Amino acid sequence: MRSSKKTLTLRDCLPWLAGTAAGLCYLATRSYFFNFDGVACAIAVELSDWKHLVHGNHLGYGVLGWLFFKLWQIVGYSGTALYCLQVLDSLLGGASVGVFCSLLLLVGASPVAAFLASAGLAVSYAWWFWSLEAQVYMLGCLFLALSARSAFSPKPDPVRTGLWQALAILGHVGHLMFAPACLYLLARSSPHGSARKAWKSYALALGLPVLAAYILAGLLCARPTSLEDARVWLLGSAALNLDKSFSWFGGWSWVNLGDWLRMSLRVFTDFVELPPDLRSAGWLLASAPVAAGAAGVWLGRDRLSAGALLWLGGYALLYTSWQPHTIVYRVSDLMAVWLLVALLASSSPWRTALLAVWVGGAGFFNWTLLIEPWTRPESNPAYKASVWLNTVVPENGWVAAFNLDQVYIPYFGQRKPLNVRYYEGRLPVLAERIESLSKAGEPVFATSRTLEEAWGEFLRSYELVETARSPEGVALYRLASGEPGSRAARAGARVRR
């Protein structure tokens, strides 16, 4: 009697190997880049600040991050939430690579090409970099990969496709832009006359979980007290102005289209900030997968290549207009391009060999020049300065904060930030605040880094008393009593040593 057990083959194991290898690579490295949103999320996680954990644009990441952090604490962890979130993103990035590899095998890519294209995704600059950072985007990418795996299969399940995409949208609302590709792929795979039924099932599976999640998050966590509060919460990043008005950061223009096109290369290897002698090599490495993907569309001209093109086009509709210069929004585009590359590479051994060369070259290039530098704390002067502030600012002191310092000073420095941004256009109110703190015995400080920012002119209107200087040369000044707008503001700071 024959055994009914299926024997595992190397092909079956490839996705697990690809995902595990990528995940271990990410986990072996810690980034000290510490982006603003990641640190802000870590603060909310540690405070169990549910109102800010359920961000209107990315509902799920803060909740998952809080659960992950609490799990670590249950088993005895006593460190920061930021490190837990970085580990979470590394796991999500690695898992996404594994799911992507299974997608490639499902659509007919050769095992070697599928593994190499998955490795290409893993070492692409934007994917690698943001798999090391605490950020929301890798969560959405994992569920997007699962949705794509369903949608691109020969017989896609509309309910499964919609459910996975719903979870991707809860990772980030931008993943709604995968819908055009899904609708096309479902229509192409449905029997004649049944496309509308598949679309309806897909839409319900997509819409109902998202709607339910937002209702629950609103009632249980965000708890808006008015329609205006609800509007601000749902707008999220589109309501970051001080007056919370709607703001679209971008708009369609030729300049923004140029930024989007440049970012389409920089996600593979970011050559812009490199020395001139290395920039050309970076440009060539970045251009190769884009050219291969375009060739894949031209030569394929089938359901798969059209679906990948609609995948890219759907997201382009949004991100050519919304912050086209922001690289992290483009990480999901990498999967569509590498899908096309894998199909092209599967057609001949020499193309597979070229893919292997790219993976090795880009992996070395990105690690050496773009990833490894951020594994050193000294690459982040703002982080080093904030840690130093903990040793030189008294516990009752305040530190003028702008940009990154708004979250760095309270998180890494464990000191109270005086967020000058909130006083934009209200300098007399800021002056009163500084004066009242000083009279209450709570001194206000500013660093030389802050004095170089836009608010430096106002802060220099006070008498500045230098109280400390870091090994890296950052000076700390105490703001002595004075009248803002005095001669000091016009003639420069009066620094007393």
Helices and strands as residue ranges (DSSP letters): H 10-27, H 36-47, H 50-53, H 59-74, H 81-106, H 111-123, H 125-130, H 137-151, H 158-171, G 173-178, H 179-189, H 195-217, I 218-222, H 227-235, G 236-239, H 254-266, H 276-300, H 303-319, G 327-330, H 333-345, H 349-366, I 367-371, G 372-375, G 377-379, H 381-392, E 398-401, H 405-411, E 416-419, G 420-423, H 427-439, E 444-447, H 448-451, H 456-459, E 463-469, E 475-479, H 487-491, E 494-496
